[in-house]
Amino acid sequence: MKFKSTIYASFLFLTILFTSTQSLSAFDYDFGCCDYGTPYDECKWSVSINGGVSPTWFQRKGRDLYFNHLGPFFEVPESFKTPKFCKIFDLPWNVGIELGYMFCDRLEVFADFDYTQACGKRHHHRRSDISASSRERVSQYRAFDFYLGTRYYLCPIFCSFTPFFGGKVGLITRDKIRGSTRTTVTGGSSGFGHRHTRFKSDTTISGGLHAGVNWDLSSCLSVTVKAEAIWSGDWRPTNADEGEGSSVINPALPVPLIIHGKTGPVLSVPVTLGLRYAF
């Protein structure tokens, strides 16, 4: 419900911002410090290249269930809370490119494309039986997203610094995440392992708000610092096996059945530095 409300609020924000700016643009907006135009003149186009980091959180984590075929464990599975994003992945980094158009001297409409990546990490689960523990390693996280949005520029500060805020709505595509799990049964001398898919590849709606400031170096070139809050839909878990499992227990036991918990909406807070060229 919180995720849907955020998306609806983003749509409403974009609509109000777009319509209200027409009356605001009647005011003369110039730098007051130069006579050769600004990066925000009406009908100007712009291209921006941005890069930075994107801390990410699962908003409403479910529980992972492990049926590991060891006596009563098969009937009553071990239950673990779905790990935090930062526990299974390193800090994501992202790069992006943006094409903008100054609808008027305060309002910019833009299309934004971004790529995000993070390396997978190894994490552990300790079972209720202290002689049994599981270790999981996942593949790297990769996501591609595309947004349409609007941005409102405030009056410049000290002639060279132009604050802005805005919103955007679009789609995000996340790659499949594969994992490998190793369960140690007796003091590290025996155990079993298997490969599986933890998350399906999916495409879901995404959107949010952002704010930042441009340092205007000239009438066409600016340095941009920007922070965003982006929500996207649940990341769908799966229980599909990847290849054959292996066991060093004699006699061999079937590999465990793992039911992965849900993530809830995914929140990302990208903080980026970039260059904006207006023409």
C-alpha positions in Angstrom: 0.0 0.0 0.0 2.8 2.4 0.9 4.5 1.6 -2.5 1.3 2.3 -4.5 0.7 5.5 -2.6 4.3 6.7 -3.4 3.7 6.0 -7.1 0.4 7.8 -7.1 2.0 10.7 -5.3 4.7 10.9 -7.9 2.2 11.1 -10.7 0.3 13.8 -8.9 3.5 15.7 -8.2 4.5 15.7 -11.8 1.0 16.8 -13.0 0.8 19.7 -10.5 4.4 20.8 -11.2 3.9 20.8 -14.9 0.6 22.8 -14.9 1.5 25.3 -12.2 4.8 26.3 -13.9 3.0 28.0 -16.7 1.9 30.9 -14.5 5.2 31.0 -12.7 7.1 31.3 -16.0 5.5 34.8 -16.5 8.1 36.1 -14.1 11.4 37.2 -15.6 14.0 34.5 -14.7 17.6 35.4 -15.3 20.8 35.2 -13.5 21.1 39.0 -13.0 24.9 38.5 -13.5 25.2 37.8 -17.2 23.7 38.9 -20.5 24.7 35.9 -22.7 21.9 33.5 -21.6 21.7 30.8 -19.1 21.6 26.9 -19.1 17.9 27.1 -18.4 16.6 29.3 -21.2 13.3 28.2 -22.7 13.5 25.6 -25.5 17.0 24.6 -24.7 18.0 20.9 -24.7 20.5 19.3 -22.3 22.5 16.1 -21.9 23.6 15.0 -18.5 26.0 12.1 -17.5 25.8 11.1 -13.8 27.4 8.5 -11.6 27.5 7.6 -7.9 26.3 5.2 -5.3 22.9 3.8 -4.6 22.2 2.5 -1.1 19.3 0.1 -1.2 16.9 -1.5 1.3 14.2 -4.2 1.2 11.2 -2.5 2.8 9.1 -5.4 4.1 11.2 -8.6 4.4 9.6 -12.0 4.6 11.2 -15.3 5.9 13.3 -18.0 4.2 12.2 -21.6 4.9 14.8 -24.4 4.8 13.6 -28.0 4.5 16.9 -29.8 4.8 15.7 -33.4 5.0 17.3 -34.1 8.4 14.7 -35.8 10.5 12.2 -33.4 12.1 13.7 -30.5 10.2 11.9 -31.7 7.1 8.5 -31.5 8.9 9.3 -28.3 10.8 11.5 -26.1 8.5 14.2 -23.8 9.8 13.0 -20.2 9.4 15.2 -17.1 8.8 14.3 -13.6 8.1 15.1 -12.6 4.5 18.6 -11.0 4.7 19.0 -7.2 4.2 20.1 -6.0 0.8 23.4 -4.9 2.3 24.0 -8.4 3.7 23.8 -10.2 0.4 25.2 -7.4 -1.9 27.9 -4.8 -1.7 27.1 -1.1 -2.0 25.6 -0.6 -5.5 27.1 1.9 -7.9 25.3 3.4 -10.8 25.8 5.4 -14.0 23.2 7.2 -16.1 22.5 9.5 -19.0 19.7 12.0 -19.2 18.1 14.0 -22.0 16.3 17.1 -21.0 14.2 19.9 -22.6 13.4 23.3 -21.0 9.7 23.5 -21.4 10.0 27.0 -20.0 12.6 28.9 -18.0 11.8 27.1 -14.8 10.5 23.7 -15.8 12.5 20.9 -17.5 11.1 17.6 -18.8 13.5 14.8 -19.2 14.1 11.1 -20.0 16.5 9.2 -17.8 18.3 5.9 -18.3 20.4 4.3 -15.6 22.5 1.1 -15.0 23.1 -0.1 -11.4 25.4 -3.0 -10.3 26.6 -4.5 -7.0 28.8 -7.6 -6.3 27.2 -10.5 -4.4 28.4 -11.3 -0.9 28.7 -14.5 1.2 26.4 -14.7 4.3 25.7 -17.3 7.0 22.7 -18.8 8.7 23.1 -20.4 12.1 20.7 -23.3 12.7 19.0 -24.0 16.0 21.2 -27.1 16.1 24.6 -25.5 16.7 26.3 -28.3 14.7 24.4 -27.2 11.5 24.9 -23.9 9.6 24.4 -22.7 6.1 26.5 -20.4 4.0 25.1 -18.8 0.8 26.8 -16.8 -1.9 24.9 -14.9 -4.6 25.7 -13.6 -8.0 26.0 -9.9 -8.8 23.1 -7.5 -8.8 22.4 -5.7 -12.1 19.4 -3.4 -12.9 18.4 -1.2 -15.8 15.8 1.5 -15.4 14.1 4.1 -17.6 12.2 7.1 -16.4 10.2 10.1 -17.6 10.1 13.1 -15.3 10.0 16.8 -14.6 12.3 19.1 -12.7 11.7 22.6 -11.3 14.6 25.1 -11.0 14.6 27.7 -8.3 16.2 31.1 -8.4 20.0 30.9 -8.5 22.1 31.5 -5.4 25.3 33.6 -5.7 24.6 33.7 -9.5 26.2 30.3 -10.0 24.3 27.8 -7.9 20.8 26.7 -9.0 18.8 24.5 -6.7 16.2 22.1 -8.2 13.7 19.4 -7.2 11.5 17.1 -9.2 10.0 13.7 -9.7 10.0 10.8 -12.2 8.1 7.6 -13.0 9.2 4.6 -15.1 10.3 1.0 -15.2 13.1 -1.0 -13.7 14.4 -4.3 -15.0 16.4 -6.5 -12.6 18.5 -9.5 -13.6 18.1 -13.0 -12.2 20.1 -13.6 -9.1 21.7 -17.1 -8.7 23.0 -18.5 -5.5 24.9 -21.4 -4.1 24.2 -22.8 -0.6 26.5 -25.0 1.5 25.2 -26.6 4.7 27.7 -28.0 7.2 26.2 -30.7 9.4 28.9 -32.1 11.7 31.7 -29.8 12.7 32.6 -28.9 9.2 33.5 -32.5 8.2 30.3 -33.3 6.2 27.6 -31.4 4.5 25.7 -30.8 1.3 25.3 -28.0 -1.2 23.3 -26.9 -4.2 22.9 -24.1 -6.7 19.6 -22.3 -7.0 17.9 -19.1 -8.2 17.1 -16.7 -5.4 15.4 -14.0 -7.4 13.7 -14.1 -10.8 14.5 -11.5 -13.5 11.6 -9.1 -13.6 10.4 -5.7 -14.8 8.3 -3.5 -12.4 7.1 0.0 -12.0 9.4 2.5 -10.2 9.4 6.1 -9.3 10.3 8.8 -6.8 11.5 12.2 -6.0 14.9 14.0 -6.2 16.6 17.3 -5.2 20.0 18.8 -5.9 21.9 21.8 -7.1 23.7 22.8 -10.3 27.0 24.7 -10.2 26.8 26.7 -13.4 30.3 27.0 -14.9 29.0 28.8 -18.0 25.9 29.4 -20.1 26.0 25.8 -21.3 28.0 23.7 -18.8 27.1 22.8 -15.2 28.2 20.4 -12.5 25.3 18.6 -10.8 25.0 17.1 -7.3 21.7 15.1 -6.8 20.1 12.9 -4.2 17.0 10.7 -5.0 14.5 8.5 -3.2 13.3 5.8 -5.6 10.8 3.1 -4.8 10.3 0.0 -7.0 8.0 -3.0 -6.8 8.6 -6.3 -4.9 11.5 -8.4 -6.2 10.0 -11.8 -6.8 11.8 -14.7 -5.1 11.9 -18.2 -6.6 12.9 -21.7 -5.5 14.2 -23.1 -8.8 17.3 -25.3 -8.7 20.3 -24.6 -10.9 22.0 -27.9 -11.9 22.7 -30.8 -9.6 23.3 -30.6 -5.9 26.2 -32.4 -4.2 26.4 -34.3 -0.9 29.4 -35.6 1.1 27.2 -37.4 3.5 27.1 -41.2 3.4 24.5 -42.3 2.4 23.8 -39.2 0.3 20.9 -37.1 1.2 18.6 -35.1 -1.1 19.6 -31.4 -1.3 17.5 -29.1 0.8 14.3 -27.4 -0.4 14.5 -23.6 0.1 11.6 -21.3 0.0 12.8 -17.7 -0.2 10.9 -14.9 1.5 9.6 -11.8 -0.2 11.4 -8.4 -0.1 8.5 -6.0 -0.1 9.0 -2.7 -2.0 12.6 -1.9 -2.7 13.9 1.6 -1.7 17.0 3.1 -3.4 18.7 6.4 -2.5 21.1 7.2 -5.3 23.6 10.0 -4.6 25.3 11.1 -7.8 27.7 13.7 -9.3 27.4 14.6 -13.0 28.0 17.0 -15.8 25.1 18.8 -17.6 25.6 20.3 -21.1 22.9 22.6 -22.5 22.5 23.6 -26.1 
